[in-house]
Amino acid sequence: MPNYAYRGRNGRGELVQGEIDALTESGVADQLRAMGVSPVFIGPAAPPSGASKFKALLARLNRKPVTMDDIMIFSRQMYTLNKAGVPILRAFAGLQASSDNPAMVELIQDIRANLDQGRELSAAIARHPKEFGAFYVAMIKVGEMTGQLTEVFLRLNEHLQFERDVRERIRQALRYPTFVMGAMGVAIVVLNIFVIPVFAKVFAGFNAELPVITRGLLGFSAWMLAWWPALIVGGVGVSVMFRKYIKTPAGMYRWDALKLRMPIIGPIVSKGTLARFARSFALSSQSGVPMVQALTVVAQTVENAYIGSRIEQMRDGIERGETITRCAAATGVFTPVVLQMISVGEETGELDALLFEIAEMYERDTDYSVKGLSAAIEPIMLTLIAGLVLLLALGVFLPLWSMGQASMGKGGG
């Protein structure tokens, strides 16, 4: 996209100048007017020097990517601008000028360029799947078709806030056990590499048979010291292979199914995912998206391949003419209370409202489970740590105790 230099006067009559990327000079003028600047001169910018190119490259490498918070703020701002009746091209020009995130500026600039070329907003947004998911694009398309784009932006803002809260809850739920297990792993490595070899030298001078526990600890420490390069390479290799495996459809499906069966953590992940499903489905249905299309989109947004496949199973059953309640029961992921609420909503025509209630119920359950997570995990972690300490204590101090007993016996004779 061409780069233009400009000079102009702001609202206080002060001279301002700089450079802006735009397709045409009129596009630069639109952006300047959106910024409250009256253009005096607009012309092609001078080509950047080598130093400028290097600085631009460093800035591009160091800049932060577009985050969910950026998209959430963008949705809220678009709702406000659309509600105020601001034309969409002028709205994008204002957002581009006011954003302080270079990556977001570039994103808005590309969308605006596509709108200038005659593309629909949904098509322009769909060109950025990393920032705007399938659900976001589908909702924008529905807003364009129904003329309710303003309302859609508000609902998307609320939906993204909910998504952020659910992810933070799940991240908080996994943070404590991950930290404790990591600390235990580091402790085991330090003990086997630095501590136990010192005691091994001491025990070598006993010239006596060591206890089984001590021999096991010394053997494991010696094995780790001898094979630590292979262990590091093997660990990195297994990690890389695991990451590649869970990116395949079959691997992602099995890993997501395993996460739901994990003790303590599984129910939290399940409730958070089902809350996301219920709210996304309710938003889609409330916005006028056909049910089959809504389930297709929602299955891609729950971020769990196992539950996503069950949602697609629901969609297939509805396409065959079965009721939502029967299809939901066949998936095996909903509780009887939720199935009863879906049945009532289907019979009364208030499915959207009851789906929102289901989402709130799952959210409350997730909050309650997260708050009780520490109380549930602490006994398990304390038991593991106590077992590790006991094993090390017995392995290290039993030979010392035996040597002390033997010395006392000789002295008493």
C-alpha positions in Angstrom: 0.0 0.0 0.0 1.4 3.4 -1.0 2.8 5.7 1.8 1.9 9.4 1.8 3.5 12.3 3.6 1.1 15.0 4.9 1.0 18.4 6.6 -2.0 19.9 8.2 -3.6 22.0 11.0 -5.3 20.5 14.0 -8.3 22.0 15.8 -6.0 24.5 17.7 -4.4 25.6 14.4 -1.1 23.9 15.2 1.0 22.4 12.3 1.1 18.6 12.3 2.9 16.4 9.8 3.7 12.7 9.3 3.2 9.7 7.0 0.1 7.5 6.5 -0.5 4.4 4.4 -3.5 4.6 2.1 -4.7 3.6 -1.3 -5.2 7.1 -2.6 -4.7 10.7 -1.5 -8.4 11.0 -0.8 -8.0 8.1 1.6 -5.3 10.0 3.4 -7.6 13.1 3.6 -10.4 10.9 5.0 -8.1 9.6 7.7 -6.8 13.1 8.6 -10.3 14.5 8.9 -11.3 11.6 11.1 -8.3 12.6 13.3 -9.5 16.2 13.4 -6.7 17.5 11.1 -7.3 19.8 8.1 -4.9 18.7 5.4 -2.7 21.3 3.8 -0.4 19.1 1.7 -0.6 15.4 0.7 2.0 13.8 -1.5 4.0 10.6 -2.0 6.5 10.0 0.9 10.2 9.8 0.2 11.6 6.2 0.1 13.0 5.1 3.4 16.7 5.0 3.9 18.7 1.9 5.0 18.6 3.0 8.7 14.9 3.6 8.5 14.3 0.2 7.0 16.3 -1.4 9.7 14.4 0.4 12.4 11.1 -0.6 10.8 12.2 -4.2 10.7 13.1 -4.1 14.4 9.8 -2.5 15.3 7.9 -5.2 13.3 9.8 -8.0 15.1 9.3 -6.5 18.6 5.7 -5.3 18.2 3.0 -7.2 20.1 0.4 -9.2 18.2 -3.3 -8.5 18.1 -4.9 -9.9 21.2 -8.4 -10.8 22.2 -8.6 -7.6 24.2 -7.8 -5.6 21.0 -10.6 -7.4 19.1 -13.0 -6.9 22.1 -12.3 -3.1 22.2 -12.6 -3.0 18.4 -16.1 -4.6 18.6 -17.2 -2.2 21.3 -15.9 0.8 19.3 -17.6 -0.4 16.1 -20.9 -0.8 18.1 -20.6 2.8 19.4 -19.7 4.2 16.0 -22.4 2.3 14.1 -25.0 3.3 16.8 -24.0 7.0 16.3 -24.5 6.6 12.5 -20.9 7.1 11.5 -20.3 5.6 7.9 -18.3 2.4 8.1 -15.3 3.6 6.1 -15.1 6.7 8.2 -15.4 4.6 11.3 -12.5 2.4 10.2 -10.4 5.5 9.4 -11.0 6.9 12.9 -10.1 3.5 14.5 -7.0 3.3 12.4 -5.9 6.7 13.5 -6.7 6.2 17.2 -5.2 2.7 17.8 -1.8 2.6 19.6 -1.0 -1.0 18.6 0.8 -1.1 15.2 -0.4 -4.6 14.5 -4.0 -3.5 15.1 -3.5 -0.5 12.9 -2.2 -2.7 10.1 -5.2 -5.1 10.5 -7.7 -2.2 10.4 -5.9 -0.7 7.4 -6.1 -4.0 5.5 -9.9 -4.3 6.3 -10.4 -0.7 5.2 -8.5 -1.3 2.0 -10.7 -4.4 1.2 -13.9 -2.3 1.9 -12.5 0.4 -0.5 -12.3 -2.4 -3.2 -16.0 -3.2 -2.8 -15.7 -6.3 -0.5 -18.3 -6.9 2.2 -17.2 -6.5 5.8 -17.5 -10.2 6.6 -15.3 -11.1 3.6 -12.7 -8.5 4.6 -12.6 -9.8 8.2 -12.5 -13.4 7.0 -9.1 -12.7 5.5 -7.7 -12.6 9.0 -8.7 -16.0 10.6 -6.1 -15.7 13.4 -7.7 -12.6 14.8 -11.3 -13.2 13.8 -12.6 -16.8 14.3 -15.3 -18.5 12.3 -17.9 -17.5 14.9 -17.0 -13.8 14.6 -17.2 -13.9 10.8 -20.5 -15.8 10.8 -22.1 -13.3 13.2 -20.9 -10.3 11.0 -22.4 -12.0 7.9 -25.7 -12.4 9.7 -25.6 -8.8 10.8 -25.1 -7.7 7.2 -27.9 -9.9 6.0 -30.4 -8.8 8.6 -29.4 -5.1 8.9 -28.5 -5.6 12.6 -24.8 -5.1 12.4 -24.8 -2.6 15.3 -26.5 -5.1 17.6 -24.2 -7.9 16.4 -21.1 -5.9 17.4 -22.5 -5.4 20.9 -23.2 -9.1 21.2 -19.7 -10.0 19.9 -18.2 -7.7 22.5 -20.1 -9.4 25.3 -19.2 -12.8 23.8 -15.5 -12.0 23.7 -15.6 -10.8 27.4 -17.2 -14.1 28.3 -14.6 -16.1 26.3 -11.8 -14.2 28.1 -13.3 -15.0 31.5 -13.7 -18.7 30.7 -10.1 -19.0 29.5 -8.8 -17.2 32.5 -10.8 -19.5 34.8 -9.4 -22.6 33.1 -5.9 -21.2 33.1 -6.2 -20.4 36.8 -7.5 -23.9 37.4 -4.4 -25.5 35.7 -1.9 -23.0 37.1 -1.5 -24.4 40.6 -1.0 -28.2 39.8 1.3 -27.3 36.9 3.5 -25.2 39.1 3.7 -27.8 41.9 4.4 -30.7 39.5 7.1 -28.5 37.8 8.7 -27.7 41.1 8.7 -31.4 42.0 10.4 -32.3 38.7 13.1 -29.6 39.3 13.7 -30.9 42.8 14.1 -34.5 41.6 16.6 -33.4 39.0 18.6 -31.3 41.5 18.7 -34.0 44.1 19.8 -36.7 41.6 22.5 -34.6 40.0 24.0 -32.6 42.9 22.9 -34.1 46.3 22.8 -37.9 46.0 26.2 -38.2 44.2 27.8 -36.6 47.4 26.2 -39.2 49.6 27.2 -41.9 47.1 30.9 -41.1 47.8 30.2 -41.4 51.5 28.4 -44.7 51.2 31.2 -46.1 49.1 33.5 -46.2 52.1 31.1 -48.2 54.2 32.1 -51.5 52.7 28.7 -52.9 53.7 25.5 -53.9 51.9 23.2 -50.9 51.5 19.4 -51.0 52.0 17.3 -51.6 48.9 15.9 -48.0 48.9 19.4 -46.6 49.0 20.7 -48.8 46.2 17.7 -47.8 44.1 18.3 -44.1 44.7 22.0 -44.4 43.9 21.3 -46.5 40.8 18.7 -43.9 39.5 21.1 -41.0 40.2 24.0 -42.8 38.4 21.7 -43.6 35.5 20.6 -39.9 35.2 24.2 -38.7 35.4 25.3 -41.1 32.7 22.4 -40.5 30.3 21.5 -36.9 30.9 22.3 -35.7 27.3 20.0 -38.5 26.0 17.3 -37.6 28.5 17.3 -34.0 27.4 17.3 -34.8 23.7 14.6 -37.5 24.3 12.5 -35.1 26.4 12.7 -32.3 23.7 11.9 -34.9 21.0 8.9 -36.3 22.8 7.6 -32.8 23.5 7.9 -31.8 19.8 6.3 -35.0 18.7 3.5 -34.6 21.2 2.8 -31.1 20.0 2.8 -32.2 16.4 0.5 -35.1 17.2 -2.1 -33.1 19.0 -2.2 -30.7 16.0 -3.5 -33.6 13.9 -7.3 -34.2 13.9 -7.0 -37.6 15.5 -4.4 -36.4 18.1 -6.4 -33.3 19.0 -9.6 -35.4 19.4 -7.9 -38.0 21.7 -6.1 -35.3 23.7 -9.2 -33.2 24.2 -11.2 -36.3 25.2 -8.4 -37.2 27.7 -8.5 -33.7 29.3 -12.2 -34.2 30.0 -11.5 -37.5 31.8 -8.7 -36.1 34.0 -9.6 -36.2 37.7 -10.4 -32.8 39.3 -9.3 -30.8 36.2 -11.6 -32.6 33.7 -15.0 -31.4 35.1 -13.7 -27.8 35.1 -12.6 -28.0 31.5 -15.9 -29.7 30.6 -18.1 -27.1 32.3 -16.1 -24.2 30.8 -16.4 -25.7 27.3 -20.1 -26.4 27.6 -20.7 -22.8 28.9 -18.9 -21.5 25.8 -21.1 -23.8 23.6 -24.4 -22.7 25.3 -23.6 -19.0 25.0 -22.4 -19.2 21.5 -25.4 -21.2 20.4 -27.8 -18.8 22.1 -26.1 -15.8 20.5 -26.2 -17.4 17.0 -29.8 -18.5 17.4 -30.9 -15.1 18.8 -29.2 -13.3 15.9 -31.2 -15.3 13.3 -28.5 -17.8 12.2 -30.2 -21.1 11.0 -29.8 -23.8 13.6 -27.8 -26.2 11.4 -25.4 -23.5 10.4 -25.2 -22.2 14.0 -24.2 -25.6 15.3 -21.6 -26.0 12.5 -20.0 -22.7 13.5 -20.3 -23.3 17.2 -18.6 -26.7 16.9 -15.5 -24.9 15.6 -15.5 -22.3 18.4 -15.7 -24.5 21.5 -11.9 -25.2 21.3 -12.4 -28.9 22.2 -12.4 -31.4 19.4 -14.2 -34.1 21.4 -17.2 -31.8 22.4 -17.0 -30.3 18.9 -17.6 -33.7 17.3 -20.6 -34.2 19.7 -22.0 -30.9 18.6 -21.7 -31.9 15.0 -23.5 -35.1 15.9 -26.3 -32.9 17.2 -26.3 -31.0 13.9 -26.6 -34.2 11.9 -29.5 -35.5 14.0 -31.3 -32.2 13.6 -30.8 -32.3 9.8 -32.5 -35.7 9.9 -35.5 -34.1 11.6 -34.9 -35.2 15.2 -35.6 -32.9 18.2 -32.9 -30.9 19.8 -33.5 -32.6 23.1 -33.1 -36.1 21.7 -29.9 -35.1 19.8 -28.4 -33.4 22.9 -29.2 -36.5 25.0 -27.5 -38.8 22.4 -24.2 -36.8 22.8 -23.7 -37.9 26.4 -22.1 -34.7 27.5 -25.1 -32.9 29.0 -26.5 -33.4 32.5 -30.1 -34.4 33.0 -30.9 -30.9 34.4 -29.5 -29.3 31.3 -31.4 -31.7 29.0 -34.6 -30.9 30.9 -34.0 -27.1 30.4 -33.4 -27.7 26.6 -36.6 -29.7 26.4 -38.6 -27.0 28.1 -37.1 -24.3 25.9 -37.8 -26.3 22.8 -41.5 -26.8 23.8 -42.1 -23.2 24.8 -40.1 -21.5 22.0 -37.8 -19.9 24.6 -34.7 -21.9 23.8 -32.5 -18.8 23.5 -33.3 -17.6 27.0 -32.8 -21.1 28.5 -29.5 -21.5 26.7 -28.3 -18.3 28.3 -29.4 -19.7 31.7 -27.5 -22.9 30.9 -24.4 -20.9 30.1 -24.7 -18.9 33.4 -25.3 -22.2 35.3 -22.1 -23.7 33.9 -20.2 -20.5 34.6 -21.3 -20.6 38.2 -20.3 -24.2 38.5 -16.9 -23.4 36.9 -16.3 -20.6 39.4 -17.3 -22.8 42.3 -15.0 -25.6 41.0 -12.1 -23.3 40.5 -12.5 -21.8 44.0 -12.5 -25.3 45.5 -9.6 -26.5 43.3 -6.9 -25.7 45.8 -8.7 -27.5 48.6 -9.1 -30.6 46.3 -5.5 -30.7 45.0 -3.6 -29.8 48.1 -4.0 -33.2 49.8 -2.8 -35.0 46.7 0.1 -32.7 46.2 1.1 -32.9 49.9 0.9 -36.7 49.7 3.2 -36.8 46.7 5.7 -34.4 48.2 5.6 -36.3 51.6 6.2 -39.6 49.7 9.1 -38.1 47.8 10.7 -36.6 51.0 10.2 -39.9 52.9 11.8 -41.9 50.1 14.8 -39.6 50.0 15.1 -39.5 53.8 15.0 -43.3 54.1 17.4 -43.8 51.3 19.9 -41.3 52.6 19.7 -41.8 56.4 19.1 -45.6 56.8 22.8 -46.3 55.9 23.9 -43.6 58.3 21.7 -45.0 61.0 23.0 -48.5 60.4 26.6 -47.3 60.5 25.9 -45.5 63.8 24.3 -48.6 65.3 27.2 -50.7 64.2 29.7 -48.3 65.8 27.8 -48.2 69.0 27.7 -52.0 69.1 31.5 -52.3 68.5 32.2 -49.7 71.1 30.0 -51.5 73.7 31.8 -54.8 73.1 
